[in-house]
Amino acid sequence: MSRRGFLAGVGAFGVASALAGCATSTPSPAAGSGTKKSAALQLKSRETSDGGRKAMQALLDEFAKANPQYKPTLNTMEPAAFQQQIRADLTLATPPDMLTWFAGEIASNFAKQGLLLDATSAFPADGYSKQFADLSTDAGGKKIFVPTNYYWWGMFYRTSQFEKWDVSEPKTWDEFIALCKTLKGKGVSPIALPLADSAWLTASWFDYLNLRINGATFHRALLAGQESYTDPRVAKVLDTWREVLPYLDPDGKGLAFQEGSAKWQQGKDAMFLAGTFLGDATPADVKADVNFFQFPIIDANVPVAEEAPLDGFIASARTANPEGALAFMKYVATPQAQELYLKTSGSTLIPANSNAKSPVSTPLLEKGRAMVASAADVTQFFNRDSNDDQLNALTTALVRFIDKPDEAGDILKKWQDDSAKARGN
């Protein structure tokens, strides 16, 4: 199962996702169909849960109160189909005016092709961190994405289990390895990593190790093909991950994500590197017991970067109504719009505008918000910062490395070749 396919079925911590469900409205007309452009603004959304649809409609209804001339309409499509069609949508003669999307290279790539509307005039001067503003900016300095909410990644554990085992959160890599040794000595599997349907989870380990060892600038350059996977710096990442391999759940390769999550909930696996979606199917009594810690610091001289996937909106450069599209983009950037969306959807995602309040605030959420806010840099996730083909090359390499760590050199060469092919080089 692909990462996006998986995330289409789960949501933020403890809630039904705005990404789940099925299509509920008519798709956009195909190119060349002869359908005339509607006078109404069209928002195409991949958020198909009941809460997600209601929240999107609430945004449009509120926007229409102040902008009745635009008559906005909502077109909701099942996430996998949305994903497959978005590039075609952006090249239609009569495209959707606005679309839900993600920050990262997968947005910047559309901008490089001239497919996205310049949203600089709609981007607020206040409320967005430099990290989020940078993630919304193309190579030419134009804003091409308006972020509305995000979630974070961390090393999740159950507070009661840590107390029972008499262990505490590590801060550094050495402390983390020592913790793993202690847990294994107590007969506890230290780390969950279910791979049967979620091999993409290996990317989170690569992302964080590379960020902690080599920094965000090198990480982005590597994913962009400007650096090679045969670089000694990447070899160092695998050498460091090798220290962890003895502490992975030995049954992980045969476990589906939900099975791995269940073992973690039961305390059979102590820690799980994941996004907040980990708690989506977690019982209420377990949710209250869940905590996390920041991925350990390996080199104190490397600026700290965190993974915080950022969602929001893009607008088509071919829209027949750029004024209306920009007006909508400006609206969804406001604290009021983001609070309305999260309240209506029932989501515990965090609003991207720092002036917006989370409708449901918990100590866990505030801890995640503070961690991301204090980061020197923010990245997305491997396939948001590259693409799905690159992610396939990574999972092939890293799953092989788990099995055969002594073949690291050959694995890196194959990874570089597969990555170059995925980029069309």
Buried (B, 14 or more C-beta within 10 A) or exposed (E): BBBBBBBBBBBBBBBBBBBBBEBBEEBBBEEEEEEEBBEBBBBBBBBBBBBBBBBBBBBBEBBBEEBEEBBBBBBBBBBEEBBEBBEEBBBBEBBBBBBBBBBBBBBBBBBEEEBBBBBBEBBBEEBBBEBBBEBBBBEEEBBBBBBBBBBBBBBBBBEBBBEEBEBEBBEEBEBBBEBBEBBBEEEBBBBBBBBBBBBBBBBBBBBBBBBBBBBBEBBBBBBBBEBBBBBEBBBBBBBBBBEBEEBBBEBBBEBBBBBBBBBBBEBBBBBBBBBBBBBBBBEEEBBBBBBBBBBBBBEEEBEBBBBBBBBBBBBBBBBBBBEBBBBBBBBBBBBEBBBBBBBBBBBBBBBBBBBBEBBBEBEBBEBBBEBBBEBEBBBBBBBBBBBBBBBBBBBBBBBBBBEEBEEBEEBBBBBBBBBBEBBEE
